[in-house]
Amino acid sequence: MPNYYIWTIGCQMNKAESERLGSLFEQFGYQATATPEEADLIVLNSCVVRRSAEDRVINKLCNLRPLKQRRPSLKVALTGCLVNSDLKGLKRRFPYIDFFFKPGDQPGWLTHPEPISILPRQPQVSTFVPIIQGCDNFCSYCIVPYRRGREKSRPLPEIVCEVRELVRRRVKEVVLLGQNVDSYGHDLPNKPDLARLLYELNEIGGLARIRFLTNHPKDLSQRLIEAIASLDKVCEQINLPVQSGDNQILGSMRRGYTVENYRQLVARLRRHVPRISLSTDIIVGFPGESEKQFQATASLLCELRFDSVHIAAYSPRPETIAARQFEDDIPDEEKERRRQLVEKLQENIATEINANLLGKTVEVLVEDRKGNKWHGRSRNGKLVFFVSDDNLLGRLVPLRIDKTSPWSLQGKIE
């Protein structure tokens, strides 16, 4: 039986697509292997959202060349956001790659006379479910619309059917995915929205929890906020990227909202869902960002106090508006200084937020075991570790928190 190996980098969408590719290969008679050296088919699922990610992909591709030379029968495929419309250019650059296919597509060299399932064959307790591909926003720094295309939603009944099947396979939590998940359904007949999908999924017996990401502040509706507040299976956790705390920078980023709009949205979320956990994304060192504008971002983080923050230094991406129109004028050293300052600031904030959970009881969905410790997440997305000799995989367990840190919690079974 031939072996396959998939290497994945990047967002949750890439991870979800790799899981489904694995299921597809297995239905064609392949079996997974842990190392590329043992594989007959290697697939690299790439990311180019940041220059650092693209560099890792290129290094991985270069490292495969000697393996391909030693074993000419080895098949190598590339997918993900490195695959652009210039396939001839990619083939010239990487002549030892056998197949290229765009993110979200099925590999064209596999054909089957009958429809086959591409659900994960052995899904995790918490499983990703893509519901919309692509993005129509064209933020000036972002390459996603150029690589994944415009927004395309999956039909609502198809998603509901898929989640029912995943629950039958013992999935307890689904994480709905989209580059802009709040735009779900606008391109479909009858225009079902994300809130309607949540109401439908909330009725599925055996499903314990529902999460979704990533949200866009200009598209998160009041109807969606009310759904989060009223549906018992929808977790009180939202990722809401702000990117900058300065209106001029937000305008250059083409984000479509102001800092004042963002504050009001956070206030509405917290008013309707008092226990909500908020995370955000920040880009430091965007072209033209002054020290004063950077400090405005830091001040916003202090004011709004997010549970977690993903911080990235700006890197120009080919084809994007920012790369075409703005000079990358902030030195790398300054970008790194700002990144570290925000990271330290957020570490202090998260330390204080998580310390408030000491001695309290949280309900954790147990996802996996590492060594002698089980781990899972609370409804607010907090990672919690605990010790038990019992097999608690997939169970909802009440844990009393006895240790906290900025990144995770530890607890004991009540």
Buried (B, 14 or more C-beta within 10 A) or exposed (E): EEBBBBBBBBBBBBBBBBBBBBBBBBBBEBEEBEEBEEBBBBBBBBBBBBEEBBEBBBEBBEEBBEBBEEEEEBBBBBBBBBBBEEEEEBEEEBEBBBBBBBBBEBBEEBEEEEEEEBBBBEBBBBBBBBBBBBBBBEBBBBBBBBBBBEBBBBEBEEBBEBBBEBBEEBBBBBBBBBBBBBBBBBBBEEEBBBBBBBBBBBEBEEBBBBBBBBBBBBBBEEEBBEBBBBBEBBBBBBBBBBBBBBBEBBBBBBBBBBBEBBBEBBEEBEEBBEEBBBBBBBBBBBBEBEEEBBBBBBEBBEEBEBBBBEBBBBBBBEEBBBBEEBEBEBEEEBBEBBBEBBEEBBBEBBEEBBEEBEEEEBBBBBBEBEEEEBBBBBBBBBBBBBEBEEEBBBBBBEBBBEEBEBEBBBBBBE
